[in-house]
Amino acid sequence: MSEVEGGCNCGAIRYRLTGDPLAVAVCHCTNCRRQSGSAFSVNVVVRTGAMAMTGKVTTWEDHDTESGQPVLRQFCATCGSPIRSLSAASPKVAIVKAGTANDPGRFTPAIHVWTSSALPWVEIPAGLPQFARNPG
């Protein structure tokens, strides 16, 4: 991947990702659906240190999690665009919303998680790994 840049709708938040993503995952959980405003969220999972970000974020602590540990959902303080999530259960990774990248087409999902919450009309491509909840 080398380097990816992205940001929010209004441009107040900008970020740069370096290195290859750990995963590109589609999450069907209720919280990701609500945050994305869509049927699911496409997420680029990177090492926390691989993401540099500028601008003012607002953070909401999501305590409705399977682990019981909070997920910090960060979004632009100006326009409200969701940018990333930071999980206390996995502090070494950042979960970046793929749609915020300047070129989101480079991120092809390789896994689907929380399929137990998937909307009934969503079709998951055959052959992709699927997990009813978080992968073990």
RASULZI-V209084 format. One record per residue. RES is the residue in one letter. OMEGA is omega in whole degrees, -180 to 180 (* if undefined). NEAR is the number of other C-alpha atoms within 8 Angstrom. Layout:
BEGIN
res omega near
RES OMEGA NEAR
RES OMEGA NEAR
END
This chain:
BEGIN
res omega near
M -176 7
S -176 6
E 179 8
V 175 11
E 179 10
G 180 11
G -176 13
C -180 14
N -174 6
C 179 7
G 180 7
A 177 11
I 173 13
R 176 12
Y 176 11
R 174 11
L 177 11
T -179 10
G -179 8
D 176 7
P 174 10
L 180 8
A 167 10
V -171 14
A 171 13
V 178 12
C -178 14
H -177 17
C -178 12
T -178 7
N 178 6
C 177 11
R -179 14
R -179 8
Q -178 7
S -176 10
G -175 6
S -178 7
A 180 10
F 178 12
S 175 12
V -172 12
N 174 12
V -178 14
V -178 13
V 171 15
R -178 11
T -179 9
G -180 6
A -178 9
M 172 12
A -175 8
M 175 8
T 179 8
G -176 8
K 176 8
V 169 9
T -177 8
T 173 8
W 179 7
E 178 8
D -180 9
H 179 8
D -175 6
T 180 9
E -178 5
S -175 5
G 177 7
Q -175 10
P 169 12
V 178 12
L -180 12
R -175 13
Q -179 13
F -179 12
C 180 16
A -178 8
T -174 6
C 177 8
G 179 7
S 175 8
P -177 12
I -177 13
R 173 11
S 177 11
L -176 13
S 176 12
A 179 9
A 180 7
S -172 7
P -178 9
K -179 7
V 172 11
A -179 14
I -172 11
V 177 12
K -174 13
A -178 10
G 179 6
T 179 11
A 176 11
N 179 8
D -176 7
P -180 9
G 179 5
R -176 5
F 178 8
T -180 6
P -180 10
A -176 9
I 175 11
H -180 15
V -177 15
W 179 13
T 176 13
S 179 8
S -177 9
A 176 11
L -172 7
P -178 4
W 179 4
V 177 7
E 179 4
I -178 6
P 179 5
A 176 4
G 178 4
L 177 9
P -180 7
Q 177 8
F -179 11
A 178 9
R 175 8
N 176 7
P -179 5
G * 2
END
